[in-house]
Amino acid sequence: PDAMDEAARYIAPTSGRLEMLDVPLAVVSATDDPVHPVEVGAGWVSAAPRAALRTVTLDEIGADPAVLGTQCLAALRDAQDPARP
């Protein structure tokens, strides 16, 4: 219950805050997660100067939870790539 209360009080970063981010941002979103819409992750990536998005499905996470870490590291590599616009 405490974790749920804490999560309910959490305020996500604003676009303005993300625009000031000076480190790479890696975002992994599940395309079929109704609680955490992929559009939010896409918005974060659009706002941050050096960011990348990778997507997974909830079934992929269920079959292999490590897919989150794998995709996050891939997104981080993408975000650090100086050739990216």
PDB file of N, CA, C and O in Angstrom:
ATOM      1  N   PRO A   1       0.809  -1.212   0.000  1.00  0.00           N
ATOM      2  CA  PRO A   1       0.000   0.000   0.000  1.00  0.00           C
ATOM      3  C   PRO A   1       0.846   1.268   0.000  1.00  0.00           C
ATOM      4  O   PRO A   1       0.495   2.238  -0.672  1.00  0.00           O
ATOM      5  N   ASP A   2       1.953   1.280   0.740  1.00  0.00           N
ATOM      6  CA  ASP A   2       2.791   2.481   0.776  1.00  0.00           C
ATOM      7  C   ASP A   2       3.345   2.809  -0.603  1.00  0.00           C
ATOM      8  O   ASP A   2       3.401   3.977  -0.989  1.00  0.00           O
ATOM      9  N   ALA A   3       3.753   1.795  -1.343  1.00  0.00           N
ATOM     10  CA  ALA A   3       4.301   2.020  -2.685  1.00  0.00           C
ATOM     11  C   ALA A   3       3.242   2.600  -3.608  1.00  0.00           C
ATOM     12  O   ALA A   3       3.541   3.471  -4.425  1.00  0.00           O
ATOM     13  N   MET A   4       2.015   2.130  -3.488  1.00  0.00           N
ATOM     14  CA  MET A   4       0.937   2.647  -4.329  1.00  0.00           C
ATOM     15  C   MET A   4       0.632   4.105  -3.980  1.00  0.00           C
ATOM     16  O   MET A   4       0.393   4.924  -4.867  1.00  0.00           O
ATOM     17  N   ASP A   5       0.642   4.420  -2.689  1.00  0.00           N
ATOM     18  CA  ASP A   5       0.423   5.807  -2.272  1.00  0.00           C
ATOM     19  C   ASP A   5       1.532   6.711  -2.808  1.00  0.00           C
ATOM     20  O   ASP A   5       1.275   7.813  -3.292  1.00  0.00           O
ATOM     21  N   GLU A   6       2.757   6.228  -2.712  1.00  0.00           N
ATOM     22  CA  GLU A   6       3.888   7.008  -3.208  1.00  0.00           C
ATOM     23  C   GLU A   6       3.782   7.204  -4.719  1.00  0.00           C
ATOM     24  O   GLU A   6       4.023   8.303  -5.219  1.00  0.00           O
ATOM     25  N   ALA A   7       3.430   6.165  -5.435  1.00  0.00           N
ATOM     26  CA  ALA A   7       3.280   6.266  -6.893  1.00  0.00           C
ATOM     27  C   ALA A   7       2.179   7.253  -7.260  1.00  0.00           C
ATOM     28  O   ALA A   7       2.307   7.994  -8.235  1.00  0.00           O
ATOM     29  N   ALA A   8       1.114   7.266  -6.495  1.00  0.00           N
ATOM     30  CA  ALA A   8      -0.001   8.174  -6.777  1.00  0.00           C
ATOM     31  C   ALA A   8       0.398   9.636  -6.576  1.00  0.00           C
ATOM     32  O   ALA A   8      -0.161  10.528  -7.214  1.00  0.00           O
ATOM     33  N   ARG A   9       1.360   9.879  -5.694  1.00  0.00           N
ATOM     34  CA  ARG A   9       1.812  11.252  -5.427  1.00  0.00           C
ATOM     35  C   ARG A   9       2.911  11.714  -6.385  1.00  0.00           C
ATOM     36  O   ARG A   9       3.241  12.899  -6.427  1.00  0.00           O
ATOM     37  N   TYR A  10       3.472  10.785  -7.148  1.00  0.00           N
ATOM     38  CA  TYR A  10       4.589  11.114  -8.033  1.00  0.00           C
ATOM     39  C   TYR A  10       4.141  12.063  -9.141  1.00  0.00           C
ATOM     40  O   TYR A  10       3.093  11.865  -9.756  1.00  0.00           O
ATOM     41  N   ILE A  11       4.931  13.075  -9.384  1.00  0.00           N
ATOM     42  CA  ILE A  11       4.659  14.020 -10.468  1.00  0.00           C
ATOM     43  C   ILE A  11       5.736  13.815 -11.527  1.00  0.00           C
ATOM     44  O   ILE A  11       6.925  13.987 -11.260  1.00  0.00           O
ATOM     45  N   ALA A  12       5.312  13.452 -12.717  1.00  0.00           N
ATOM     46  CA  ALA A  12       6.242  13.189 -13.817  1.00  0.00           C
ATOM     47  C   ALA A  12       6.942  14.475 -14.246  1.00  0.00           C
ATOM     48  O   ALA A  12       6.426  15.570 -14.025  1.00  0.00           O
ATOM     49  N   PRO A  13       8.105  14.342 -14.855  1.00  0.00           N
ATOM     50  CA  PRO A  13       8.802  15.544 -15.317  1.00  0.00           C
ATOM     51  C   PRO A  13       8.017  16.263 -16.412  1.00  0.00           C
ATOM     52  O   PRO A  13       7.353  15.636 -17.237  1.00  0.00           O
ATOM     53  N   THR A  14       8.107  17.561 -16.398  1.00  0.00           N
ATOM     54  CA  THR A  14       7.433  18.365 -17.422  1.00  0.00           C
ATOM     55  C   THR A  14       8.311  18.437 -18.672  1.00  0.00           C
ATOM     56  O   THR A  14       9.506  18.145 -18.622  1.00  0.00           O
ATOM     57  N   SER A  15       7.709  18.824 -19.776  1.00  0.00           N
ATOM     58  CA  SER A  15       8.476  19.007 -21.015  1.00  0.00           C
ATOM     59  C   SER A  15       9.579  20.044 -20.811  1.00  0.00           C
ATOM     60  O   SER A  15      10.693  19.885 -21.310  1.00  0.00           O
ATOM     61  N   GLY A  16       9.259  21.091 -20.084  1.00  0.00           N
ATOM     62  CA  GLY A  16      10.254  22.128 -19.815  1.00  0.00           C
ATOM     63  C   GLY A  16      11.466  21.597 -19.078  1.00  0.00           C
ATOM     64  O   GLY A  16      12.599  21.961 -19.394  1.00  0.00           O
ATOM     65  N   ARG A  17      11.235  20.746 -18.104  1.00  0.00           N
ATOM     66  CA  ARG A  17      12.358  20.142 -17.359  1.00  0.00           C
ATOM     67  C   ARG A  17      13.161  19.220 -18.260  1.00  0.00           C
ATOM     68  O   ARG A  17      14.391  19.210 -18.213  1.00  0.00           O
ATOM     69  N   LEU A  18      12.457  18.441 -19.088  1.00  0.00           N
ATOM     70  CA  LEU A  18      13.148  17.514 -19.981  1.00  0.00           C
ATOM     71  C   LEU A  18      13.964  18.255 -21.034  1.00  0.00           C
ATOM     72  O   LEU A  18      15.014  17.768 -21.454  1.00  0.00           O
ATOM     73  N   GLU A  19      13.500  19.417 -21.463  1.00  0.00           N
ATOM     74  CA  GLU A  19      14.241  20.216 -22.442  1.00  0.00           C
ATOM     75  C   GLU A  19      15.593  20.651 -21.897  1.00  0.00           C
ATOM     76  O   GLU A  19      16.520  20.891 -22.671  1.00  0.00           O
ATOM     77  N   MET A  20      15.724  20.756 -20.574  1.00  0.00           N
ATOM     78  CA  MET A  20      16.972  21.181 -19.941  1.00  0.00           C
ATOM     79  C   MET A  20      17.895  20.012 -19.617  1.00  0.00           C
ATOM     80  O   MET A  20      19.003  20.226 -19.125  1.00  0.00           O
ATOM     81  N   LEU A  21      17.469  18.801 -19.877  1.00  0.00           N
ATOM     82  CA  LEU A  21      18.253  17.612 -19.538  1.00  0.00           C
ATOM     83  C   LEU A  21      19.560  17.606 -20.324  1.00  0.00           C
ATOM     84  O   LEU A  21      19.553  17.735 -21.549  1.00  0.00           O
ATOM     85  N   ASP A  22      20.681  17.457 -19.620  1.00  0.00           N
ATOM     86  CA  ASP A  22      21.968  17.487 -20.320  1.00  0.00           C
ATOM     87  C   ASP A  22      22.653  16.123 -20.366  1.00  0.00           C
ATOM     88  O   ASP A  22      23.852  16.037 -20.631  1.00  0.00           O
ATOM     89  N   VAL A  23      21.906  15.078 -20.112  1.00  0.00           N
ATOM     90  CA  VAL A  23      22.405  13.705 -20.242  1.00  0.00           C
ATOM     91  C   VAL A  23      21.460  12.945 -21.173  1.00  0.00           C
ATOM     92  O   VAL A  23      20.305  13.339 -21.335  1.00  0.00           O
ATOM     93  N   PRO A  24      21.938  11.865 -21.782  1.00  0.00           N
ATOM     94  CA  PRO A  24      21.056  11.083 -22.649  1.00  0.00           C
ATOM     95  C   PRO A  24      19.899  10.471 -21.858  1.00  0.00           C
ATOM     96  O   PRO A  24      20.046  10.098 -20.694  1.00  0.00           O
ATOM     97  N   LEU A  25      18.756  10.381 -22.516  1.00  0.00           N
ATOM     98  CA  LEU A  25      17.561   9.797 -21.911  1.00  0.00           C
ATOM     99  C   LEU A  25      17.123   8.598 -22.741  1.00  0.00           C
ATOM    100  O   LEU A  25      16.894   8.716 -23.945  1.00  0.00           O
ATOM    101  N   ALA A  26      17.009   7.453 -22.094  1.00  0.00           N
ATOM    102  CA  ALA A  26      16.521   6.239 -22.744  1.00  0.00           C
ATOM    103  C   ALA A  26      15.142   5.924 -22.190  1.00  0.00           C
ATOM    104  O   ALA A  26      14.955   5.879 -20.974  1.00  0.00           O
ATOM    105  N   VAL A  27      14.176   5.707 -23.073  1.00  0.00           N
ATOM    106  CA  VAL A  27      12.805   5.407 -22.666  1.00  0.00           C
ATOM    107  C   VAL A  27      12.370   4.118 -23.348  1.00  0.00           C
ATOM    108  O   VAL A  27      12.549   3.944 -24.553  1.00  0.00           O
ATOM    109  N   VAL A  28      11.793   3.216 -22.554  1.00  0.00           N
ATOM    110  CA  VAL A  28      11.188   2.000 -23.099  1.00  0.00           C
ATOM    111  C   VAL A  28       9.725   2.013 -22.694  1.00  0.00           C
ATOM    112  O   VAL A  28       9.401   2.125 -21.511  1.00  0.00           O
ATOM    113  N   SER A  29       8.851   1.898 -23.671  1.00  0.00           N
ATOM    114  CA  SER A  29       7.409   1.906 -23.415  1.00  0.00           C
ATOM    115  C   SER A  29       6.782   0.651 -23.993  1.00  0.00           C
ATOM    116  O   SER A  29       7.165   0.175 -25.062  1.00  0.00           O
ATOM    117  N   ALA A  30       5.806   0.124 -23.258  1.00  0.00           N
ATOM    118  CA  ALA A  30       5.020  -0.996 -23.771  1.00  0.00           C
ATOM    119  C   ALA A  30       3.873  -0.422 -24.595  1.00  0.00           C
ATOM    120  O   ALA A  30       3.088   0.385 -24.098  1.00  0.00           O
ATOM    121  N   THR A  31       3.781  -0.833 -25.831  1.00  0.00           N
ATOM    122  CA  THR A  31       2.779  -0.269 -26.737  1.00  0.00           C
ATOM    123  C   THR A  31       1.355  -0.614 -26.346  1.00  0.00           C
ATOM    124  O   THR A  31       0.414   0.060 -26.763  1.00  0.00           O
ATOM    125  N   ASP A  32       1.190  -1.657 -25.550  1.00  0.00           N
ATOM    126  CA  ASP A  32      -0.156  -2.105 -25.180  1.00  0.00           C
ATOM    127  C   ASP A  32      -0.440  -1.950 -23.690  1.00  0.00           C
ATOM    128  O   ASP A  32      -1.294  -2.650 -23.146  1.00  0.00           O
ATOM    129  N   ASP A  33       0.267  -1.041 -23.028  1.00  0.00           N
ATOM    130  CA  ASP A  33       0.075  -0.807 -21.597  1.00  0.00           C
ATOM    131  C   ASP A  33      -0.887   0.362 -21.409  1.00  0.00           C
ATOM    132  O   ASP A  33      -0.514   1.506 -21.670  1.00  0.00           O
ATOM    133  N   PRO A  34      -2.126   0.101 -20.960  1.00  0.00           N
ATOM    134  CA  PRO A  34      -3.097   1.179 -20.813  1.00  0.00           C
ATOM    135  C   PRO A  34      -2.806   2.106 -19.630  1.00  0.00           C
ATOM    136  O   PRO A  34      -3.316   3.225 -19.584  1.00  0.00           O
ATOM    137  N   VAL A  35      -1.998   1.652 -18.684  1.00  0.00           N
ATOM    138  CA  VAL A  35      -1.695   2.460 -17.501  1.00  0.00           C
ATOM    139  C   VAL A  35      -0.546   3.431 -17.776  1.00  0.00           C
ATOM    140  O   VAL A  35      -0.506   4.531 -17.225  1.00  0.00           O
ATOM    141  N   HIS A  36       0.378   3.017 -18.625  1.00  0.00           N
ATOM    142  CA  HIS A  36       1.542   3.843 -18.968  1.00  0.00           C
ATOM    143  C   HIS A  36       1.565   4.022 -20.485  1.00  0.00           C
ATOM    144  O   HIS A  36       2.295   3.308 -21.173  1.00  0.00           O
ATOM    145  N   PRO A  37       0.792   4.948 -21.012  1.00  0.00           N
ATOM    146  CA  PRO A  37       0.658   5.096 -22.469  1.00  0.00           C
ATOM    147  C   PRO A  37       1.987   5.394 -23.171  1.00  0.00           C
ATOM    148  O   PRO A  37       2.788   6.200 -22.697  1.00  0.00           O
ATOM    149  N   VAL A  38       2.199   4.739 -24.286  1.00  0.00           N
ATOM    150  CA  VAL A  38       3.419   4.943 -25.067  1.00  0.00           C
ATOM    151  C   VAL A  38       3.539   6.399 -25.509  1.00  0.00           C
ATOM    152  O   VAL A  38       4.648   6.888 -25.727  1.00  0.00           O
ATOM    153  N   GLU A  39       2.432   7.085 -25.641  1.00  0.00           N
ATOM    154  CA  GLU A  39       2.465   8.498 -26.032  1.00  0.00           C
ATOM    155  C   GLU A  39       3.204   9.359 -25.010  1.00  0.00           C
ATOM    156  O   GLU A  39       3.823  10.361 -25.368  1.00  0.00           O
ATOM    157  N   VAL A  40       3.139   8.970 -23.750  1.00  0.00           N
ATOM    158  CA  VAL A  40       3.872   9.714 -22.715  1.00  0.00           C
ATOM    159  C   VAL A  40       5.371   9.562 -22.946  1.00  0.00           C
ATOM    160  O   VAL A  40       6.114  10.543 -22.924  1.00  0.00           O
ATOM    161  N   GLY A  41       5.805   8.336 -23.166  1.00  0.00           N
ATOM    162  CA  GLY A  41       7.225   8.101 -23.447  1.00  0.00           C
ATOM    163  C   GLY A  41       7.682   8.827 -24.693  1.00  0.00           C
ATOM    164  O   GLY A  41       8.770   9.401 -24.719  1.00  0.00           O
ATOM    165  N   ALA A  42       6.856   8.805 -25.723  1.00  0.00           N
ATOM    166  CA  ALA A  42       7.194   9.499 -26.969  1.00  0.00           C
ATOM    167  C   ALA A  42       7.296  11.004 -26.732  1.00  0.00           C
ATOM    168  O   ALA A  42       8.157  11.670 -27.308  1.00  0.00           O
ATOM    169  N   GLY A  43       6.426  11.534 -25.892  1.00  0.00           N
ATOM    170  CA  GLY A  43       6.482  12.957 -25.558  1.00  0.00           C
ATOM    171  C   GLY A  43       7.751  13.317 -24.811  1.00  0.00           C
ATOM    172  O   GLY A  43       8.347  14.365 -25.058  1.00  0.00           O
ATOM    173  N   TRP A  44       8.166  12.449 -23.895  1.00  0.00           N
ATOM    174  CA  TRP A  44       9.411  12.693 -23.165  1.00  0.00           C
ATOM    175  C   TRP A  44      10.587  12.717 -24.130  1.00  0.00           C
ATOM    176  O   TRP A  44      11.456  13.584 -24.044  1.00  0.00           O
ATOM    177  N   VAL A  45      10.606  11.764 -25.044  1.00  0.00           N
ATOM    178  CA  VAL A  45      11.704  11.684 -26.008  1.00  0.00           C
ATOM    179  C   VAL A  45      11.709  12.907 -26.922  1.00  0.00           C
ATOM    180  O   VAL A  45      12.774  13.415 -27.274  1.00  0.00           O
ATOM    181  N   SER A  46      10.538  13.377 -27.303  1.00  0.00           N
ATOM    182  CA  SER A  46      10.454  14.575 -28.148  1.00  0.00           C
ATOM    183  C   SER A  46      10.967  15.811 -27.425  1.00  0.00           C
ATOM    184  O   SER A  46      11.553  16.698 -28.046  1.00  0.00           O
ATOM    185  N   ALA A  47      10.752  15.872 -26.127  1.00  0.00           N
ATOM    186  CA  ALA A  47      11.141  17.057 -25.359  1.00  0.00           C
ATOM    187  C   ALA A  47      12.629  17.085 -25.018  1.00  0.00           C
ATOM    188  O   ALA A  47      13.233  18.157 -24.995  1.00  0.00           O
ATOM    189  N   ALA A  48      13.216  15.944 -24.759  1.00  0.00           N
ATOM    190  CA  ALA A  48      14.616  15.902 -24.324  1.00  0.00           C
ATOM    191  C   ALA A  48      15.557  16.072 -25.516  1.00  0.00           C
ATOM    192  O   ALA A  48      15.290  15.545 -26.596  1.00  0.00           O
ATOM    193  N   PRO A  49      16.653  16.803 -25.327  1.00  0.00           N
ATOM    194  CA  PRO A  49      17.572  17.058 -26.440  1.00  0.00           C
ATOM    195  C   PRO A  49      18.256  15.810 -26.987  1.00  0.00           C
ATOM    196  O   PRO A  49      18.456  15.695 -28.196  1.00  0.00           O
ATOM    197  N   ARG A  50      18.613  14.882 -26.119  1.00  0.00           N
ATOM    198  CA  ARG A  50      19.287  13.643 -26.548  1.00  0.00           C
ATOM    199  C   ARG A  50      18.527  12.473 -25.946  1.00  0.00           C
ATOM    200  O   ARG A  50      18.781  12.070 -24.811  1.00  0.00           O
ATOM    201  N   ALA A  51      17.598  11.937 -26.714  1.00  0.00           N
ATOM    202  CA  ALA A  51      16.747  10.875 -26.186  1.00  0.00           C
ATOM    203  C   ALA A  51      16.363   9.904 -27.291  1.00  0.00           C
ATOM    204  O   ALA A  51      16.362  10.245 -28.474  1.00  0.00           O
ATOM    205  N   ALA A  52      16.038   8.689 -26.876  1.00  0.00           N
ATOM    206  CA  ALA A  52      15.597   7.674 -27.830  1.00  0.00           C
ATOM    207  C   ALA A  52      14.546   6.800 -27.168  1.00  0.00           C
ATOM    208  O   ALA A  52      14.555   6.588 -25.956  1.00  0.00           O
ATOM    209  N   LEU A  53      13.644   6.301 -27.994  1.00  0.00           N
ATOM    210  CA  LEU A  53      12.535   5.462 -27.534  1.00  0.00           C
ATOM    211  C   LEU A  53      12.637   4.087 -28.176  1.00  0.00           C
ATOM    212  O   LEU A  53      12.875   3.965 -29.378  1.00  0.00           O
ATOM    213  N   ARG A  54      12.458   3.073 -27.377  1.00  0.00           N
ATOM    214  CA  ARG A  54      12.300   1.702 -27.854  1.00  0.00           C
ATOM    215  C   ARG A  54      10.971   1.215 -27.303  1.00  0.00           C
ATOM    216  O   ARG A  54      10.551   1.637 -26.226  1.00  0.00           O
ATOM    217  N   THR A  55      10.309   0.332 -28.032  1.00  0.00           N
ATOM    218  CA  THR A  55       9.022  -0.184 -27.574  1.00  0.00           C
ATOM    219  C   THR A  55       9.052  -1.699 -27.456  1.00  0.00           C
ATOM    220  O   THR A  55       9.804  -2.392 -28.141  1.00  0.00           O
ATOM    221  N   VAL A  56       8.207  -2.179 -26.562  1.00  0.00           N
ATOM    222  CA  VAL A  56       8.004  -3.605 -26.332  1.00  0.00           C
ATOM    223  C   VAL A  56       6.506  -3.814 -26.140  1.00  0.00           C
ATOM    224  O   VAL A  56       5.733  -2.856 -26.149  1.00  0.00           O
ATOM    225  N   THR A  57       6.106  -5.058 -25.968  1.00  0.00           N
ATOM    226  CA  THR A  57       4.725  -5.366 -25.602  1.00  0.00           C
ATOM    227  C   THR A  57       4.721  -5.996 -24.218  1.00  0.00           C
ATOM    228  O   THR A  57       5.751  -6.471 -23.740  1.00  0.00           O
ATOM    229  N   LEU A  58       3.569  -5.998 -23.586  1.00  0.00           N
ATOM    230  CA  LEU A  58       3.460  -6.631 -22.271  1.00  0.00           C
ATOM    231  C   LEU A  58       3.735  -8.127 -22.366  1.00  0.00           C
ATOM    232  O   LEU A  58       4.299  -8.710 -21.440  1.00  0.00           O
ATOM    233  N   ASP A  59       3.342  -8.758 -23.475  1.00  0.00           N
ATOM    234  CA  ASP A  59       3.641 -10.181 -23.664  1.00  0.00           C
ATOM    235  C   ASP A  59       5.149 -10.423 -23.724  1.00  0.00           C
ATOM    236  O   ASP A  59       5.645 -11.411 -23.182  1.00  0.00           O
ATOM    237  N   GLU A  60       5.869  -9.525 -24.381  1.00  0.00           N
ATOM    238  CA  GLU A  60       7.330  -9.666 -24.444  1.00  0.00           C
ATOM    239  C   GLU A  60       7.946  -9.556 -23.053  1.00  0.00           C
ATOM    240  O   GLU A  60       8.865 -10.301 -22.713  1.00  0.00           O
ATOM    241  N   ILE A  61       7.439  -8.632 -22.260  1.00  0.00           N
ATOM    242  CA  ILE A  61       7.943  -8.478 -20.890  1.00  0.00           C
ATOM    243  C   ILE A  61       7.618  -9.722 -20.072  1.00  0.00           C
ATOM    244  O   ILE A  61       8.449 -10.196 -19.298  1.00  0.00           O
ATOM    245  N   GLY A  62       6.401 -10.252 -20.244  1.00  0.00           N
ATOM    246  CA  GLY A  62       6.016 -11.458 -19.517  1.00  0.00           C
ATOM    247  C   GLY A  62       6.872 -12.651 -19.885  1.00  0.00           C
ATOM    248  O   GLY A  62       7.226 -13.453 -19.020  1.00  0.00           O
ATOM    249  N   ALA A  63       7.208 -12.778 -21.155  1.00  0.00           N
ATOM    250  CA  ALA A  63       8.015 -13.908 -21.615  1.00  0.00           C
ATOM    251  C   ALA A  63       9.473 -13.775 -21.190  1.00  0.00           C
ATOM    252  O   ALA A  63      10.137 -14.775 -20.917  1.00  0.00           O
ATOM    253  N   ASP A  64       9.964 -12.554 -21.134  1.00  0.00           N
ATOM    254  CA  ASP A  64      11.371 -12.319 -20.796  1.00  0.00           C
ATOM    255  C   ASP A  64      11.518 -10.922 -20.200  1.00  0.00           C
ATOM    256  O   ASP A  64      11.725  -9.958 -20.936  1.00  0.00           O
ATOM    257  N   PRO A  65      11.414 -10.798 -18.876  1.00  0.00           N
ATOM    258  CA  PRO A  65      11.502  -9.478 -18.248  1.00  0.00           C
ATOM    259  C   PRO A  65      12.795  -8.724 -18.578  1.00  0.00           C
ATOM    260  O   PRO A  65      12.832  -7.496 -18.504  1.00  0.00           O
ATOM    261  N   ALA A  66      13.842  -9.448 -18.937  1.00  0.00           N
ATOM    262  CA  ALA A  66      15.113  -8.801 -19.275  1.00  0.00           C
ATOM    263  C   ALA A  66      15.010  -7.955 -20.535  1.00  0.00           C
ATOM    264  O   ALA A  66      15.891  -7.139 -20.808  1.00  0.00           O
ATOM    265  N   VAL A  67      13.943  -8.141 -21.305  1.00  0.00           N
ATOM    266  CA  VAL A  67      13.772  -7.349 -22.527  1.00  0.00           C
ATOM    267  C   VAL A  67      13.724  -5.853 -22.200  1.00  0.00           C
ATOM    268  O   VAL A  67      14.129  -5.033 -23.024  1.00  0.00           O
ATOM    269  N   LEU A  68      13.243  -5.494 -21.032  1.00  0.00           N
ATOM    270  CA  LEU A  68      13.216  -4.072 -20.638  1.00  0.00           C
ATOM    271  C   LEU A  68      14.630  -3.499 -20.557  1.00  0.00           C
ATOM    272  O   LEU A  68      14.909  -2.430 -21.099  1.00  0.00           O
ATOM    273  N   GLY A  69      15.509  -4.217 -19.879  1.00  0.00           N
ATOM    274  CA  GLY A  69      16.895  -3.759 -19.766  1.00  0.00           C
ATOM    275  C   GLY A  69      17.603  -3.746 -21.103  1.00  0.00           C
ATOM    276  O   GLY A  69      18.337  -2.809 -21.417  1.00  0.00           O
ATOM    277  N   THR A  70      17.383  -4.788 -21.892  1.00  0.00           N
ATOM    278  CA  THR A  70      18.007  -4.877 -23.214  1.00  0.00           C
ATOM    279  C   THR A  70      17.591  -3.704 -24.090  1.00  0.00           C
ATOM    280  O   THR A  70      18.430  -3.074 -24.735  1.00  0.00           O
ATOM    281  N   GLN A  71      16.298  -3.413 -24.111  1.00  0.00           N
ATOM    282  CA  GLN A  71      15.805  -2.311 -24.938  1.00  0.00           C
ATOM    283  C   GLN A  71      16.215  -0.949 -24.378  1.00  0.00           C
ATOM    284  O   GLN A  71      16.443  -0.008 -25.137  1.00  0.00           O
ATOM    285  N   CYS A  72      16.307  -0.846 -23.073  1.00  0.00           N
ATOM    286  CA  CYS A  72      16.743   0.415 -22.465  1.00  0.00           C
ATOM    287  C   CYS A  72      18.198   0.709 -22.840  1.00  0.00           C
ATOM    288  O   CYS A  72      18.538   1.845 -23.171  1.00  0.00           O
ATOM    289  N   LEU A  73      19.047  -0.308 -22.787  1.00  0.00           N
ATOM    290  CA  LEU A  73      20.443  -0.107 -23.179  1.00  0.00           C
ATOM    291  C   LEU A  73      20.554   0.250 -24.662  1.00  0.00           C
ATOM    292  O   LEU A  73      21.385   1.074 -25.045  1.00  0.00           O
ATOM    293  N   ALA A  74      19.722  -0.368 -25.488  1.00  0.00           N
ATOM    294  CA  ALA A  74      19.719  -0.037 -26.917  1.00  0.00           C
ATOM    295  C   ALA A  74      19.283   1.414 -27.130  1.00  0.00           C
ATOM    296  O   ALA A  74      19.867   2.128 -27.946  1.00  0.00           O
ATOM    297  N   ALA A  75      18.264   1.842 -26.401  1.00  0.00           N
ATOM    298  CA  ALA A  75      17.805   3.230 -26.509  1.00  0.00           C
ATOM    299  C   ALA A  75      18.883   4.191 -26.024  1.00  0.00           C
ATOM    300  O   ALA A  75      19.070   5.262 -26.601  1.00  0.00           O
ATOM    301  N   LEU A  76      19.584   3.815 -24.976  1.00  0.00           N
ATOM    302  CA  LEU A  76      20.658   4.672 -24.465  1.00  0.00           C
ATOM    303  C   LEU A  76      21.769   4.814 -25.503  1.00  0.00           C
ATOM    304  O   LEU A  76      22.299   5.907 -25.703  1.00  0.00           O
ATOM    305  N   ARG A  77      22.120   3.713 -26.162  1.00  0.00           N
ATOM    306  CA  ARG A  77      23.117   3.799 -27.234  1.00  0.00           C
ATOM    307  C   ARG A  77      22.629   4.738 -28.339  1.00  0.00           C
ATOM    308  O   ARG A  77      23.390   5.561 -28.848  1.00  0.00           O
ATOM    309  N   ASP A  78      21.353   4.604 -28.702  1.00  0.00           N
ATOM    310  CA  ASP A  78      20.782   5.487 -29.723  1.00  0.00           C
ATOM    311  C   ASP A  78      20.860   6.950 -29.287  1.00  0.00           C
ATOM    312  O   ASP A  78      21.221   7.819 -30.081  1.00  0.00           O
ATOM    313  N   ALA A  79      20.524   7.216 -28.037  1.00  0.00           N
ATOM    314  CA  ALA A  79      20.501   8.594 -27.532  1.00  0.00           C
ATOM    315  C   ALA A  79      21.899   9.201 -27.472  1.00  0.00           C
ATOM    316  O   ALA A  79      22.053  10.417 -27.584  1.00  0.00           O
ATOM    317  N   GLN A  80      22.907   8.369 -27.298  1.00  0.00           N
ATOM    318  CA  GLN A  80      24.285   8.853 -27.210  1.00  0.00           C
ATOM    319  C   GLN A  80      24.944   9.005 -28.575  1.00  0.00           C
ATOM    320  O   GLN A  80      26.035   9.567 -28.668  1.00  0.00           O
ATOM    321  N   ASP A  81      24.311   8.521 -29.624  1.00  0.00           N
ATOM    322  CA  ASP A  81      24.892   8.544 -30.966  1.00  0.00           C
ATOM    323  C   ASP A  81      24.920   9.975 -31.500  1.00  0.00           C
ATOM    324  O   ASP A  81      23.864  10.570 -31.714  1.00  0.00           O
ATOM    325  N   PRO A  82      26.112  10.539 -31.719  1.00  0.00           N
ATOM    326  CA  PRO A  82      26.187  11.926 -32.196  1.00  0.00           C
ATOM    327  C   PRO A  82      25.651  12.103 -33.620  1.00  0.00           C
ATOM    328  O   PRO A  82      25.379  13.229 -34.037  1.00  0.00           O
ATOM    329  N   ALA A  83      25.499  11.027 -34.358  1.00  0.00           N
ATOM    330  CA  ALA A  83      24.980  11.127 -35.726  1.00  0.00           C
ATOM    331  C   ALA A  83      23.469  11.299 -35.759  1.00  0.00           C
ATOM    332  O   ALA A  83      22.905  11.653 -36.794  1.00  0.00           O
ATOM    333  N   ARG A  84      22.807  11.051 -34.626  1.00  0.00           N
ATOM    334  CA  ARG A  84      21.346  11.210 -34.581  1.00  0.00           C
ATOM    335  C   ARG A  84      21.001  12.687 -34.592  1.00  0.00           C
ATOM    336  O   ARG A  84      21.720  13.508 -34.021  1.00  0.00           O
ATOM    337  N   PRO A  85      19.895  13.018 -35.245  1.00  0.00           N
ATOM    338  CA  PRO A  85      19.483  14.439 -35.278  1.00  0.00           C
ATOM    339  C   PRO A  85      19.068  14.944 -33.918  1.00  0.00           C
ATOM    340  O   PRO A  85      18.697  16.109 -33.778  1.00  0.00           O
TER     341      PRO A  85
END
